[in-house]
Amino acid sequence: MKKLLSHMLLLSLILSSCMTYYHYNMGQSTQEFFELNQKHKNQLDLVRSSTEWTVYRTRTDDNPLFFYFHNDKLVQVDRGRQSPDLIIERRSN
């Protein structure tokens, strides 16, 4: 029983160390965001950059996060636009 418990604890530590958490606060600047997430800096891709908007995407393929900065302030974090699997169109005759 002790051995099983130690194996379960080891497995949970390994799995939890593989997860990536990003630290952010709405309204923070891009500089503050990257200071808080220095160890994840190489896991973010620049998606869009203009004079007003900057968008970064995490490199996780299965469920990426998007960070939206407007005028250098974080205003939105989401999983991106998802296209529906099925569109039902109702037509009346």
N, CA, C and O of each residue as an XYZ file, in Angstrom:
372
protein
N       0.825     -1.201      0.000
C       0.000      0.000      0.000
C       0.866      1.260      0.000
O       0.569      2.238     -0.686
N       1.951      1.211      0.793
C       2.862      2.353      0.851
C       3.511      2.609     -0.517
O       3.678      3.750     -0.947
N       3.862      1.518     -1.171
C       4.503      1.631     -2.478
C       3.539      2.230     -3.508
O       3.936      3.072     -4.314
N       2.288      1.802     -3.482
C       1.276      2.333     -4.389
C       1.054      3.819     -4.147
O       0.939      4.599     -5.093
N       0.995      4.202     -2.895
C       0.813      5.608     -2.545
C       1.991      6.451     -3.015
O       1.796      7.555     -3.523
N       3.196      5.952     -2.855
C       4.373      6.705     -3.306
C       4.408      6.815     -4.828
O       4.832      7.840     -5.359
N       3.970      5.781     -5.531
C       3.910      5.838     -7.002
C       2.854      6.846     -7.465
O       3.077      7.596     -8.415
N       1.719      6.857     -6.795
C       0.662      7.811     -7.142
C       1.124      9.241     -6.904
O       0.843     10.123     -7.715
N       1.825      9.482     -5.807
C       2.338     10.815     -5.508
C       3.360     11.240     -6.556
O       3.336     12.382     -7.016
N       4.240     10.351     -6.931
C       5.239     10.647     -7.960
C       4.579     10.957     -9.299
O       4.968     11.905     -9.982
N       3.591     10.167     -9.672
C       2.874     10.397    -10.923
C       2.154     11.743    -10.914
O       2.176     12.454    -11.919
N       1.528     12.099     -9.818
C       0.829     13.388     -9.753
C       1.807     14.553     -9.826
O       1.488     15.582    -10.420
N       2.980     14.414     -9.239
C       4.000     15.464     -9.337
C       4.493     15.626    -10.762
O       4.690     16.748    -11.227
N       4.693     14.524    -11.454
C       5.151     14.581    -12.842
C       4.099     15.238    -13.728
O       4.428     16.093    -14.550
N       2.844     14.846    -13.568
C       1.781     15.418    -14.394
C       1.559     16.892    -14.104
O       1.322     17.671    -15.027
N       1.631     17.284    -12.860
C       1.411     18.690    -12.533
C       2.574     19.561    -12.993
O       2.376     20.745    -13.268
N       3.769     19.012    -13.082
C       4.911     19.799    -13.545
C       4.859     20.035    -15.046
O       5.511     20.951    -15.548
N       4.094     19.224    -15.772
C       3.985     19.381    -17.222
C       2.993     20.472    -17.603
O       3.029     20.960    -18.732
N       2.128     20.858    -16.709
C       1.118     21.869    -17.020
C       1.749     23.255    -16.989
O       2.610     23.536    -16.156
N       1.316     24.110    -17.896
C       1.831     25.469    -17.993
C       0.763     26.441    -17.527
O      -0.368     26.434    -18.012
N       1.146     27.268    -16.584
C       0.239     28.290    -16.089
C       0.805     29.657    -16.436
O       1.999     29.910    -16.274
N      -0.054     30.521    -16.909
C       0.342     31.886    -17.231
C      -0.229     32.820    -16.174
O      -1.379     32.681    -15.757
N       0.586     33.766    -15.753
C       0.159     34.736    -14.747
C      -0.152     36.042    -15.458
O       0.684     36.582    -16.183
N      -1.351     36.541    -15.247
C      -1.730     37.790    -15.889
C      -2.811     38.492    -15.088
O      -3.561     37.871    -14.335
N      -2.870     39.803    -15.270
C      -3.903     40.651    -14.679
C      -4.433     41.552    -15.775
O      -3.662     42.124    -16.546
N      -5.731     41.678    -15.845
C      -6.315     42.554    -16.852
C      -5.828     43.985    -16.610
O      -5.771     44.458    -15.476
N      -5.482     44.651    -17.700
C      -5.008     46.029    -17.615
C      -3.504     46.152    -17.506
O      -2.973     47.261    -17.558
N      -2.803     45.039    -17.356
C      -1.351     45.138    -17.251
C      -0.730     45.350    -18.627
O      -1.331     45.014    -19.647
N       0.467     45.904    -18.647
C       1.163     46.168    -19.909
C       1.818     44.891    -20.415
O       1.933     43.907    -19.685
N       2.244     44.920    -21.671
C       2.928     43.753    -22.230
C       4.233     43.496    -21.486
O       4.614     42.344    -21.280
N       4.907     44.542    -21.091
C       6.163     44.390    -20.352
C       5.912     43.681    -19.017
O       6.653     42.768    -18.652
N       4.874     44.095    -18.292
C       4.533     43.439    -17.032
C       4.145     41.978    -17.261
O       4.513     41.102    -16.479
N       3.400     41.724    -18.339
C       2.985     40.360    -18.668
C       4.192     39.462    -18.897
O       4.250     38.351    -18.370
N       5.154     39.936    -19.677
C       6.329     39.115    -19.970
C       7.264     39.006    -18.763
O       7.983     38.015    -18.635
N       7.268     39.998    -17.882
C       8.054     39.888    -16.648
C       7.480     38.794    -15.742
O       8.233     38.040    -15.127
N       6.157     38.709    -15.661
C       5.511     37.678    -14.846
C       5.654     36.282    -15.449
O       5.616     35.285    -14.728
N       5.818     36.210    -16.771
C       5.858     34.922    -17.483
C       7.189     34.709    -18.200
O       7.217     34.221    -19.330
N       8.280     35.071    -17.550
C       9.602     34.959    -18.177
C       9.929     33.535    -18.611
O      10.509     33.329    -19.677
N       9.563     32.555    -17.797
C       9.917     31.177    -18.153
C       9.072     30.625    -19.296
O       9.404     29.578    -19.853
N       7.980     31.313    -19.658
C       7.123     30.875    -20.764
C       7.272     31.764    -22.001
O       6.525     31.614    -22.967
N       8.217     32.672    -21.972
C       8.368     33.637    -23.066
C       8.563     32.954    -24.414
O       8.054     33.437    -25.426
N       9.288     31.844    -24.446
C       9.527     31.135    -25.715
C       8.335     30.271    -26.135
O       8.382     29.638    -27.190
N       7.269     30.233    -25.332
C       6.079     29.446    -25.672
C       4.952     30.323    -26.203
O       3.828     29.850    -26.368
N       5.239     31.591    -26.473
C       4.237     32.522    -26.987
C       4.619     32.977    -28.387
O       5.771     33.331    -28.641
N       3.652     32.966    -29.290
C       3.871     33.438    -30.657
C       3.088     34.723    -30.878
O       1.949     34.850    -30.430
N       3.695     35.659    -31.560
C       3.015     36.889    -31.940
C       2.096     36.571    -33.108
O       2.554     36.102    -34.150
N       0.788     36.825    -32.941
C      -0.192     36.535    -33.979
C      -0.457     37.777    -34.810
O      -0.519     37.710    -36.037
N      -0.612     38.908    -34.138
C      -0.958     40.147    -34.840
C      -0.360     41.323    -34.094
O      -0.335     41.348    -32.864
N       0.117     42.289    -34.847
C       0.650     43.500    -34.240
C       0.316     44.689    -35.129
O       0.606     44.691    -36.325
N      -0.295     45.694    -34.527
C      -0.598     46.936    -35.230
C      -0.322     48.085    -34.267
O       0.213     47.870    -33.179
N      -0.681     49.284    -34.655
C      -0.430     50.423    -33.773
C      -1.259     50.349    -32.498
O      -0.832     50.850    -31.458
N      -2.445     49.730    -32.560
C      -3.314     49.654    -31.390
C      -3.374     48.271    -30.757
O      -3.471     48.155    -29.536
N      -3.320     47.218    -31.573
C      -3.546     45.867    -31.085
C      -2.300     44.999    -31.197
O      -1.542     45.100    -32.162
N      -2.097     44.135    -30.189
C      -1.083     43.093    -30.225
C      -1.729     41.827    -29.668
O      -2.357     41.856    -28.610
N      -1.570     40.723    -30.385
C      -2.177     39.459    -29.969
C      -1.094     38.390    -29.915
O      -0.331     38.215    -30.865
N      -1.036     37.679    -28.794
C      -0.113     36.571    -28.616
C      -0.910     35.285    -28.437
O      -2.025     35.292    -27.915
N      -0.309     34.178    -28.884
C      -0.943     32.861    -28.800
C       0.035     31.892    -28.161
O       1.226     31.906    -28.471
N      -0.474     31.044    -27.260
C       0.386     30.015    -26.680
C       0.610     28.914    -27.709
O      -0.209     28.720    -28.607
N       1.700     28.207    -27.580
C       2.062     27.183    -28.563
C       1.425     25.835    -28.319
O       1.744     24.880    -29.027
N       0.543     25.717    -27.354
C      -0.134     24.442    -27.137
C      -1.157     24.246    -28.241
O      -2.054     25.071    -28.417
N      -1.026     23.161    -28.982
C      -1.897     22.914    -30.129
C      -3.303     22.498    -29.722
O      -4.270     22.815    -30.414
N      -3.419     21.801    -28.621
C      -4.718     21.249    -28.253
C      -5.708     22.296    -27.744
O      -6.899     22.195    -28.037
N      -5.258     23.276    -27.006
C      -6.175     24.266    -26.436
C      -5.428     25.572    -26.170
O      -5.182     25.905    -25.010
N      -5.060     26.319    -27.213
C      -4.233     27.510    -27.016
C      -4.989     28.655    -26.345
O      -6.214     28.744    -26.430
N      -4.245     29.515    -25.687
C      -4.774     30.746    -25.123
C      -4.343     31.907    -26.004
O      -3.241     31.902    -26.552
N      -5.212     32.901    -26.139
C      -4.889     34.121    -26.865
C      -4.921     35.282    -25.883
O      -5.865     35.421    -25.105
N      -3.884     36.118    -25.923
C      -3.782     37.297    -25.071
C      -3.874     38.527    -25.958
O      -3.040     38.722    -26.843
N      -4.887     39.362    -25.724
C      -5.148     40.540    -26.545
C      -4.753     41.803    -25.789
O      -5.276     42.080    -24.710
N      -3.828     42.564    -26.363
C      -3.388     43.829    -25.778
C      -3.871     44.967    -26.668
O      -3.620     44.964    -27.873
N      -4.557     45.931    -26.086
C      -5.012     47.119    -26.808
C      -4.320     48.323    -26.197
O      -4.450     48.586    -25.002
N      -3.587     49.049    -27.020
C      -2.786     50.182    -26.559
C      -1.912     49.786    -25.367
O      -1.839     50.499    -24.366
N      -1.253     48.637    -25.495
C      -0.301     48.111    -24.518
C      -0.940     47.729    -23.182
O      -0.242     47.676    -22.169
N      -2.228     47.465    -23.153
C      -2.919     47.002    -21.946
C      -3.656     45.708    -22.255
O      -4.336     45.613    -23.276
N      -3.530     44.717    -21.389
C      -4.221     43.445    -21.578
C      -5.714     43.643    -21.355
O      -6.148     44.036    -20.272
N      -6.496     43.363    -22.399
C      -7.942     43.599    -22.321
C      -8.764     42.325    -22.442
O      -9.936     42.314    -22.065
N      -8.167     41.235    -22.969
C      -8.950     40.024    -23.175
C      -8.031     38.805    -23.233
O      -6.935     38.860    -23.791
N      -8.499     37.714    -22.647
C      -7.821     36.419    -22.730
C      -8.892     35.392    -23.048
O      -9.892     35.291    -22.337
N      -8.688     34.625    -24.121
C      -9.670     33.594    -24.463
C      -9.009     32.472    -25.250
O      -7.797     32.476    -25.465
N      -9.806     31.534    -25.666
C      -9.309     30.377    -26.424
C      -9.380     30.602    -27.932
O      -9.145     29.668    -28.699
N      -9.692     31.796    -28.364
C      -9.788     32.089    -29.786
C     -11.168     31.807    -30.318
O     -12.011     31.252    -29.613
N     -11.403     32.175    -31.528
C     -12.700     31.957    -32.158
C     -12.817     30.504    -32.562
O     -11.961     29.969    -33.266
N     -13.864     29.886    -32.119
C     -14.117     28.495    -32.470
C     -15.196     28.443    -33.546
O     -16.244     29.077    -33.418
N     -14.935     27.695    -34.591
C     -15.958     27.530    -35.613
C     -16.890     26.405    -35.190
O     -16.434     25.399    -34.646
N     -18.174     26.558    -35.428
C     -19.114     25.511    -35.011
C     -18.932     24.242    -35.832
O     -18.525     24.287    -36.993
N     -19.239     23.116    -35.210
C     -19.148     21.834    -35.903
C     -20.274     21.667    -36.911
O     -20.108     21.005    -37.936
N     -21.418     22.270    -36.614
C     -22.591     22.095    -37.453
C     -23.396     23.391    -37.440
O     -23.637     23.969    -36.380
N     -23.803     23.836    -38.606
C     -24.649     25.028    -38.727
C     -25.995     24.586    -39.271
O     -26.072     23.948    -40.321
N     -27.039     24.924    -38.561
C     -28.389     24.570    -38.987
C     -29.054     25.827    -39.516
O     -29.138     26.842    -38.826
N     -29.518     25.742    -40.732
C     -30.164     26.885    -41.358
C     -31.658     26.614    -41.423
O     -32.096     25.573    -41.913
N     -32.411     27.545    -40.931
C     -33.872     27.388    -40.959
C     -34.421     28.269    -42.069
O     -34.199     29.480    -42.082
N     -35.122     27.666    -42.981
C     -35.709     28.398    -44.094
C     -37.222     28.272    -44.006
O     -37.751     27.191    -43.749
N     -37.900     29.365    -44.215
C     -39.363     29.311    -44.243
C     -39.821     29.541    -45.678
O     -39.277     30.386    -46.389
N     -40.808     28.795    -46.084
C     -41.301     28.873    -47.481
C     -42.434     29.831    -47.623
O     -42.956     30.011    -48.723
